[in-house]
Amino acid sequence: MIKITRFLAIFLALVCLTRTVLAWDAEGHMVVAQIAYNHLDSAVKAKCDALIAIPVYHSTSANSNFVTAACWADDIKSFTSAYSDSHYIDIGISLDGFPTNGVVNDPSNVVVAIRSSITILQDPTQSLSNQAVALRFLIHFCGDITQPLHCSTGVTTNMPAGDAGGNNFNLTGTWSELHALWDAGGGYLSDSVTRPFTPASQAIIVNKAAAVEAAYTYSASVGSIPDPMPWALEGRGLAATISYVGITNGTSPTASYTNTAQSTTIQRMAIGGQRLTKLLSTIYVTNVPPLISATITNNNFGLSWGAVTGRIYRVQWKQQPTDLAWVDQTDITVSNTSITFTDPVLQPQRFYRVIVVN
């Protein structure tokens, strides 16, 4: 008996989408998007490319492909403030022991916005236009939520409601406030890329994404639809232990501090891009891998199924249908539109399934 299935945990949330802030400037957002796009398989790329091509509110040649569309949510700030709160979430950090209960709980935040975007993209009844907007937001917000100061606000006796994610934490020198320093990745990001892309600008993004990936190699894994709140809490933790440490209001950051900001930014961009890859790959794994054949020849079991080039499939088995756990047999990276797995028949019965890893 053979069972073929797909692995797709579904998370459903309510839809809810103003401080003007940028995370990592345009260059950083495009690096995150480039990392994600590098690891999407051909079917998911085609789905995303088709949605990005749909005209939406103030979509232009400057944000017309997957990578440049990462900037669209910031581009529209010149025309509307409706989604400004969706770029961040203020989670209080006490910088001098003052209680953080004065931080306002804004129901329109980046966690809610990511949940909303996921829900829309998972809903086949949504119009293509709504899905196109949701995808553009998701690409951008997955960058926002990995910038530590988009997940935190520094609370002091003089600022009981917080410093607006470092926007009111003043600095001297290159950056006027802490948030701007982190938007620039401590100097790692220059925001010098022109849009629409020139060959030189595209090369900057591609090369910077490659450098980030050289430091933090992508590892495929079984996808799921996560709750982004733990991502925000992770960012808040980094703000508490890194962003607000070794820096004083009204001073100029040291070289050591900016070096730490740069290395942290590289790590966070890698994480943001990889999470976006796995999230989109999971959302768009919408079909059960089609069974082509199941045979036993010369005491070897053979299983063939239709596949998507570049996608990774995992074969699992268990001895009895009532066994709680599936046993991993092998992972197969597909280079064609079909694949065959074989296994010696060494037991009276075994149940197999194929899941999509990425």
DAQUIWO-V706471 format. One record per run of one state. SS is the DSSP state (hx for helix, st for strand, lp for the rest). FROM is the first residue (numbers start at 1). TO is the last residue. If there is no record, write none. Layout:
ss->{SS:SS}
from->{FROM:FROM}
to->{TO:TO}
//
This chain:
ss->{lp:st:lp:hx:lp:hx:lp:hx:lp:hx:lp:hx:lp:st:lp:hx:lp:hx:lp:hx:lp:st:lp:st:lp:st:hx:lp:hx:lp:hx:lp:hx:lp:st:lp:hx:lp:st:lp:st:lp:st:lp:st:lp:st:lp:st:lp}
from->{1:2:3:25:40:42:53:61:64:68:79:84:88:92:95:110:123:128:145:148:151:153:156:170:172:177:178:184:185:188:199:216:229:244:251:252:255:284:291:298:300:307:312:319:327:334:338:345:351:357}
to->{1:2:24:39:41:52:60:63:67:78:83:87:91:94:109:122:127:144:147:150:152:155:169:171:176:177:183:184:187:198:215:228:243:250:251:254:283:290:297:299:306:311:318:326:333:337:344:350:356:358}
//
